[in-house]
Amino acid sequence: MDLDGRITLVVLGLSCVLVTACGEPELELPHAGGSQTAGALNTSGQGSSASASAGDGAETGGDESPNDDGGGDGDPCASGGSAVDFSYLWVANTDQGSVSKIDTQSVTELARYRTGPANVEHSPSRTTVSLDGRFALVGNRASGSVTLVAAHPGDCIDENVDDTITTSQGPDDLLDWGDDECVLWSTALPDVGPGIESGPRGMTFDPGDLDPNTCAYSNPKIWVGWHGSLANEVHMARLNPSDGAIEEVVDIQDWDRGWADYPPYGAAYDGHGGVWFTALRGDAFRLDTKELSVERWVVPEQTQAYGMTVDPEGKVWFAGCGGPVTVLEPETDTFTTIPGTEGCNRGVASDRLGNAWIAMNAPCGLAQVDRQTKQLIRIHTPPEFDDQCSTPVGVSIDAEGFVWMVDQDGWAWKIDPESYDKELLAIPGNHYTYSDMTGGGLNAVVFPQ
């Protein structure tokens, strides 16, 4: 479709990235502090319709992660390594119109970035992270835009050519829109319907094309979903991560039933060229990123597709407020509900230890489910959380395998998935934040071992 005249694109900077699947992604970051020429991310029709502060990237010294069990299936491009150079959690500050960068190893908020101009309501909600962890995308529900932020000064752009990367130095250092040189671009989506319900929700990075000879990924993309101006139509768009340009828009029609007012609510890449997304308390969809075709699964009536993820085995998990946690096995078209998880469930994430983790509001806590047996292991509730449990929303797995649960009311917990040891981090503000906030979900499906 012709998008001329329908895109407002603000290019604030661009950078370069090379991701490999032989062990951890290669992170050849340019040196910070010098003048940098704008480059491009390593990227090389009409959509179909269907019913930092500088120097904060400290190394870990090669500590093994909780999720590293070695092994592999003989595929040289199948396994990730255990060494972690950095790991960040990106938390949307919904009421402030900003996003926080959290160092998951030191459990420290390092920086905050505006997601749009201060005189406009943005209400950021979803964040998603690139395969190598170096770039985070934020979706603004109210302003109908998406914004890309670089995690490291070496990927930022010295726009004023003063040989210094001007960027946030801490949680209280929120620069004016356009002044932070680590905010790379912002794209206003076309044909966004009226109201906050229509703005972007479901988002995911697509790692691109794998060269089996070099185990290198190239031509990465971003997929974003939002509600259009027509009552029963939504859009999924493919964006070029180098500059935010919209390359394709796939229109999904017959977006009906009780969820017609809302956009694709969650999205996740499955590791095999598919982007899964869900309607709020409605059906599940898989978009083939090559053919741009869409398949639909009518979910059981009691299933509430609120938060969602795809696990390393390719199963799709739904956590919903108003129904039990449910898992779909696409190969057999089988839906299974998890006993004991009825209530108000929000975000969901899968680790490499065989667990699914679900943020719960009723009761307040974190549910742990065995993905193989599809049985509830336990619900972690206060007093385990020192009564710091109000409205858990987002769940994500960091690069070392720790579980993060973000509470809407101003804090986050880092949880060891085996010992259940916990660390609390205060993050001032309101955090209605979902999705793959660390990039751990994407890594788990691309590197399942």
C-alpha positions in Angstrom: 0.0 0.0 0.0 1.2 3.5 -0.7 2.1 5.1 2.6 3.2 8.5 1.2 1.6 11.2 3.2 0.6 8.8 6.0 3.9 8.6 7.9 5.3 11.2 10.2 8.9 10.2 10.8 11.3 11.9 13.1 14.9 10.6 12.6 16.9 11.4 15.7 19.8 9.1 14.9 20.6 5.6 13.6 23.3 3.0 14.2 24.6 -0.4 13.3 24.3 -3.9 14.7 25.4 -7.4 13.8 23.9 -10.3 15.6 25.2 -13.9 15.5 23.6 -17.1 16.7 26.9 -18.9 17.5 26.8 -18.4 21.3 25.7 -15.0 22.5 25.2 -12.2 19.9 28.4 -10.4 19.0 28.5 -7.0 20.5 31.1 -5.0 18.7 30.0 -1.6 20.1 31.7 1.5 18.7 33.7 3.5 21.3 31.7 6.1 23.1 32.7 9.7 23.5 33.7 10.4 19.9 32.0 11.8 16.8 30.0 9.1 15.0 28.8 9.1 11.5 25.2 7.9 11.2 25.1 4.4 9.8 22.3 1.9 9.4 21.2 -1.3 11.1 22.2 -4.4 9.2 19.1 -4.6 6.9 19.4 -5.5 3.3 4.3 -4.5 -1.3 1.2 -4.4 0.0 0.2 -6.4 3.1 -2.4 -9.1 2.9 -5.6 -9.2 4.9 -6.8 -12.2 6.8 -10.2 -13.4 8.5 23.0 5.4 29.6 25.1 6.9 30.8 28.5 6.5 29.2 30.5 3.5 30.2 27.6 1.7 32.0 28.0 -1.6 30.1 30.0 -3.5 32.7 31.0 -7.1 32.0 30.0 -9.8 34.4 33.3 -11.7 34.4 31.7 -14.7 32.7 29.5 -15.8 35.6 27.2 -18.6 34.6 23.6 -17.8 34.4 20.8 -19.8 36.2 19.5 -20.9 32.8 22.7 -22.4 31.4 22.5 -26.1 31.3 24.9 -26.6 28.4 24.2 -29.2 25.8 22.7 -28.5 22.4 21.4 -30.6 19.5 24.4 -30.4 17.2 23.2 -27.3 15.3 26.0 -24.8 15.4 23.5 -22.0 15.2 21.1 -23.2 17.8 22.7 -22.5 21.2 23.3 -19.3 23.2 26.3 -19.0 25.5 26.4 -18.2 29.2 28.6 -15.1 29.2 26.7 -11.9 29.6 28.2 -8.5 28.9 25.1 -6.5 29.8 21.4 -6.9 30.5 18.8 -4.2 30.7 15.1 -4.1 31.7 13.1 -1.4 29.9 10.2 -0.2 32.0 7.5 2.2 30.5 6.7 5.1 32.8 3.1 5.5 31.7 2.3 8.7 33.6 5.5 10.5 32.7 5.8 9.7 29.0 9.2 8.1 29.5 11.0 4.8 29.6 13.5 3.7 32.3 16.7 1.7 31.6 17.4 -0.8 34.4 20.7 -2.6 34.8 19.5 -6.0 35.8 22.9 -7.1 37.2 23.4 -4.1 39.6 19.6 -3.7 40.1 19.9 0.0 39.3 18.0 2.5 37.2 20.6 4.1 35.0 18.6 6.5 32.8 15.2 7.8 31.7 14.3 8.8 28.2 11.3 10.7 26.9 9.2 8.8 24.4 7.8 11.9 22.7 7.4 15.7 23.2 6.5 16.7 26.7 3.4 18.7 25.7 1.7 15.6 24.2 0.1 12.7 26.1 1.9 9.5 25.1 1.0 6.9 27.8 3.8 4.4 26.9 3.0 0.9 27.8 4.8 -1.8 25.8 8.5 -2.2 25.4 10.4 -4.8 23.3 14.1 -5.4 22.9 16.4 -6.4 20.0 18.0 -9.8 19.9 21.4 -8.5 21.1 19.8 -6.3 23.8 21.2 -3.0 22.4 18.0 -1.4 21.2 14.6 -1.0 22.9 11.3 0.0 21.2 8.6 1.8 23.2 4.9 2.0 22.1 2.9 5.1 22.9 -0.7 4.2 23.3 -2.1 7.8 23.4 0.0 9.5 20.7 0.0 6.5 18.4 3.8 6.4 17.9 6.8 4.1 18.5 10.2 5.3 19.7 13.6 3.5 19.5 16.3 4.0 22.2 19.9 2.8 22.1 21.2 1.1 25.3 24.8 2.1 24.9 26.5 5.5 24.0 28.4 3.7 21.2 25.1 3.2 19.4 23.9 6.8 20.0 24.5 9.6 17.5 26.5 12.8 18.2 23.9 15.0 16.5 25.5 18.3 17.4 29.0 17.0 16.6 30.6 18.1 19.9 32.4 14.8 20.4 30.2 14.0 23.4 27.1 11.8 23.6 24.5 13.9 25.4 22.2 11.5 27.2 20.4 10.8 30.5 22.8 10.2 33.4 20.2 8.9 35.9 16.5 8.4 36.8 16.1 12.1 37.6 18.0 13.3 34.5 15.2 13.4 31.9 16.3 15.5 29.0 14.0 17.5 26.7 12.6 15.8 23.6 15.2 15.9 20.9 18.1 16.6 23.2 18.9 13.0 24.2 21.2 11.5 21.6 20.4 8.0 22.6 16.8 8.4 21.4 17.2 7.4 17.8 13.9 7.9 16.1 10.1 8.1 16.6 7.5 7.1 14.0 3.8 8.1 14.1 1.7 5.2 12.8 -0.8 5.8 10.0 -4.6 5.4 10.3 -4.7 5.2 14.1 -8.3 5.1 15.3 -9.7 7.5 17.9 -8.9 7.1 21.6 -6.1 5.5 23.6 -7.6 2.1 22.9 -6.3 2.3 19.3 -2.6 3.1 19.9 0.2 0.6 19.5 0.3 -2.4 21.9 1.7 -5.7 20.5 5.3 -5.2 19.3 8.3 -7.5 18.7 11.7 -7.6 17.0 12.2 -10.0 14.1 15.9 -11.0 14.1 15.9 -11.3 10.3 17.6 -13.7 8.1 20.0 -16.4 9.3 23.1 -17.4 7.3 23.7 -21.1 8.2 27.3 -20.8 7.1 28.2 -17.9 9.3 25.4 -18.2 11.9 24.9 -14.5 11.4 21.6 -12.7 11.4 21.0 -9.8 9.0 18.1 -7.6 7.9 16.3 -7.4 11.2 12.8 -5.9 11.4 10.3 -4.6 13.9 6.6 -5.6 13.9 4.0 -3.3 15.6 0.2 -3.7 15.9 -2.5 -1.0 16.3 -6.2 -0.4 15.7 -7.2 1.4 12.5 -10.0 3.9 12.0 -12.4 1.2 10.8 -14.4 -0.5 13.5 -13.3 -4.1 12.7 -9.9 -3.7 11.2 -6.4 -3.6 12.8 -3.0 -3.3 11.3 0.4 -5.0 11.8 3.3 -3.1 10.3 6.9 -4.0 9.5 9.3 -1.3 10.3 12.9 -0.8 9.3 14.8 -0.5 12.6 17.5 1.7 11.1 15.2 4.7 10.6 11.7 3.6 11.7 10.3 3.7 8.1 7.2 1.6 7.6 7.9 -1.0 4.9 4.6 -3.0 4.9 1.2 -2.9 6.5 -0.8 -6.0 6.9 -4.5 -5.3 7.4 -6.4 -7.8 9.6 -10.2 -7.6 9.1 -13.1 -9.3 11.0 -11.6 -8.0 14.2 -14.8 -8.5 16.1 -16.6 -9.8 19.2 -16.1 -8.1 22.5 -12.6 -7.0 21.8 -13.2 -5.0 18.6 -12.2 -1.6 20.1 -8.7 -2.7 21.0 -5.6 -3.3 18.9 -3.4 -6.4 18.8 -2.7 -6.6 22.6 0.5 -8.6 22.7 3.0 -9.9 20.1 5.9 -12.3 20.1 8.3 -13.8 17.5 8.3 -17.6 17.4 11.8 -18.3 16.1 10.5 -19.7 12.8 9.5 -16.6 10.8 6.2 -16.1 12.6 4.9 -13.2 14.7 2.1 -14.2 17.0 -0.4 -11.7 18.3 -3.6 -11.7 20.3 -6.8 -9.7 20.7 -7.7 -8.5 24.1 -9.8 -11.4 25.5 -10.1 -12.7 22.0 -8.5 -14.8 19.3 -4.9 -15.6 18.5 -3.1 -14.9 15.2 0.1 -15.9 13.5 1.6 -13.6 10.8 4.0 -15.2 8.4 6.7 -12.6 8.0 7.7 -13.8 4.5 4.4 -14.4 2.9 2.6 -11.7 4.9 -0.3 -14.1 5.4 -2.3 -14.5 8.7 -3.7 -17.5 10.4 -6.4 -17.3 13.1 -7.1 -19.5 16.1 -10.5 -19.2 17.8 -9.6 -19.5 21.5 -11.9 -21.2 24.1 -14.5 -18.8 25.5 -13.0 -18.9 29.0 -9.5 -18.0 27.7 -8.7 -14.3 28.2 -5.8 -13.4 25.9 -4.3 -10.5 27.9 -0.5 -11.0 28.3 1.1 -13.5 25.9 4.4 -15.1 25.0 5.8 -17.9 22.8 8.0 -20.4 24.7 11.2 -22.1 23.4 9.2 -25.1 22.4 6.9 -23.0 20.2 3.8 -23.1 22.5 1.8 -19.9 22.9 0.9 -18.8 26.4 -2.0 -16.5 27.3 -2.5 -14.9 30.7 -5.7 -13.0 31.0 -7.6 -11.0 33.6 -10.8 -12.9 33.9 -9.8 -16.4 33.0 -7.2 -19.1 33.6 -3.7 -19.2 32.1 -4.0 -21.1 28.8 -1.5 -22.6 26.5 -1.9 -23.3 22.7 0.1 -26.1 21.0 -0.2 -24.9 17.3 0.8 -28.2 15.8 -2.2 -30.0 17.3 -4.5 -27.0 17.6 -4.8 -28.0 21.3 -5.7 -25.5 24.1 -5.0 -26.4 27.7 -6.0 -24.4 30.7 -3.8 -24.4 33.8 -5.8 -25.4 37.0 -5.4 -23.0 39.9 -4.7 -20.0 37.8 -8.2 -18.5 37.5 -8.4 -14.9 38.4 -6.8 -11.7 37.1 -3.6 -12.6 35.3 -1.5 -10.0 33.4 2.0 -10.4 31.9 3.6 -13.8 31.1 7.1 -15.0 30.3 8.9 -18.3 29.7 12.4 -19.2 30.9 14.9 -21.9 29.7 14.3 -24.0 32.9 10.9 -25.1 31.7 8.8 -22.6 33.6 6.2 -20.1 32.6 5.8 -17.1 34.9 2.6 -15.1 35.2 2.0 -11.8 37.0 -1.2 -12.1 39.0 -3.5 -9.4 40.5 -5.9 -11.8 42.2 -4.2 -13.1 44.3 -1.4 -10.5 44.2 1.8 -12.3 43.2 3.7 -14.4 40.6 2.5 -17.8 39.4 5.0 -20.4 38.4 3.8 -23.1 35.9 5.6 -26.3 34.7 5.5 -26.0 30.9 5.9 -29.7 30.3 3.2 -31.0 32.7 1.1 -27.8 32.4 0.6 -27.8 36.1 0.8 -24.9 38.6 4.0 -25.3 40.7 3.1 -22.5 43.1 2.0 -18.9 43.4 4.5 -16.6 45.0 2.6 -14.1 47.2 3.2 -11.8 50.1 4.8 -12.0 52.6 7.4 -13.3 50.2 7.3 -9.9 48.6 7.5 -8.1 51.9 4.0 -6.8 51.3 5.4 -4.8 48.3 2.8 -6.3 46.0 0.0 -4.1 44.6 -0.7 -4.6 40.9 1.9 -6.8 39.2 1.8 -6.3 35.4 4.9 -7.0 33.4 7.1 -10.2 33.6 10.3 -10.7 31.7 13.4 -12.9 31.9 16.8 -11.2 31.8 20.0 -12.3 30.0 21.2 -14.2 33.1 17.8 -16.1 33.5 16.5 -14.1 36.4 12.7 -13.3 36.5 11.6 -9.7 36.7 8.1 -8.8 37.9 7.2 -5.1 37.4 4.4 -3.7 39.6 2.3 -0.9 38.2 2.6 1.1 41.4 6.3 1.9 41.4 8.6 -1.0 41.9 10.1 -4.2 40.5 11.3 -7.5 41.8 14.3 -9.5 40.6 13.7 -13.2 41.4 16.1 -16.2 41.2 14.0 -18.9 39.5 15.6 -21.7 41.5 16.3 -20.3 45.0 13.5 -17.7 44.9 15.8 -15.2 46.4 14.5 -11.7 45.6 15.8 -8.1 45.3 13.5 -5.1 45.3 14.0 -2.0 43.2 11.9 1.1 43.5 11.1 2.7 40.2 9.1 5.9 40.8 6.0 6.3 38.7 3.2 4.3 37.2 4.2 1.4 35.1 1.5 -0.1 33.0 4.2 -2.1 31.1 4.0 -5.4 29.4 5.8 -7.6 26.8 9.4 -8.6 26.3 11.0 -5.9 28.4 14.5 -7.5 28.4 14.7 -9.3 25.1 14.8 -12.6 27.0 11.7 -13.9 25.2 13.1 -13.3 21.8 16.5 -14.9 22.8 14.7 -18.0 24.2 13.0 -18.8 20.9 16.0 -18.0 18.7 18.4 -19.8 21.0 16.2 -22.5 22.6 19.1 -24.5 24.1 
